[in-house]
Amino acid sequence: MKKHNGLIKKEEEILLSACENDKNQFNLIQDLLKLEKSKTIMMKRRGLMEDIENRYKQFISA
């Protein structure tokens, strides 16, 4: 479990670096990944594009 947490921490560090430490972009990408994961777990991707579009609209209007 400790190794898994270390990998997640490393992935987050790489993502934050790729976002040039822009927390807004980092959070947007994290949210989009969570959306995709929730749809994948439910084994239905229907509605994924709509959810992604809605999240982008929230990001842009913030």
N, C-alpha and C positions, 0 to 999 in steps of 0.2 A: 504494500500500500504506500509506503514511504517513497519507493521508486516512482510509482505512478504520479504522486503529488509533485515530485521533482520534475517529471516530464511535462506536466501541465504548466508548472511555473516557468520552465524553460520556453515552452511554446508561447506563453503570454509575453515573456520578455522579447522574444523574436518578433512577435506581432507588433508590440509597442514600438520597437525599434524601426520596423518597416513603416509604421505610421508616423515616423519622425516625432515620437512622443506626443502626438496629438491625441489627447484622451477622448475627444468626441469621435474621431474616426475609429479609434480602438474600440470604444463602446458600441458603435454602429456595427462593426464587423462581428463583435462578440454576440450582439443581439441577432444578427442574421444567421450566424452559425447555430445559435440556440433554436431559432425558428426551423431551420432545416432539420436539425436533430429531432425536434419534437414531431415533425411530419414523418420523418423516417421511422421513428419508433412506432408511430401509429400505423405504419405501413401504407399510408396514403399520402401522396404528394399533392393531391388535389387541393388547391387553395394556397399552395406555397408561393406562387408568383404574386398572387393578390396580397398575401401577408408581407412579402418583401417590398412590394410597391408601397403599401401603407406605411411600413417602417421608414422607407426612404422619404416619403412625404413628411413624416414626423420630424425626421432629421433636418430636412431642408427648411421647414417652417420654424424650427427652434432657434 
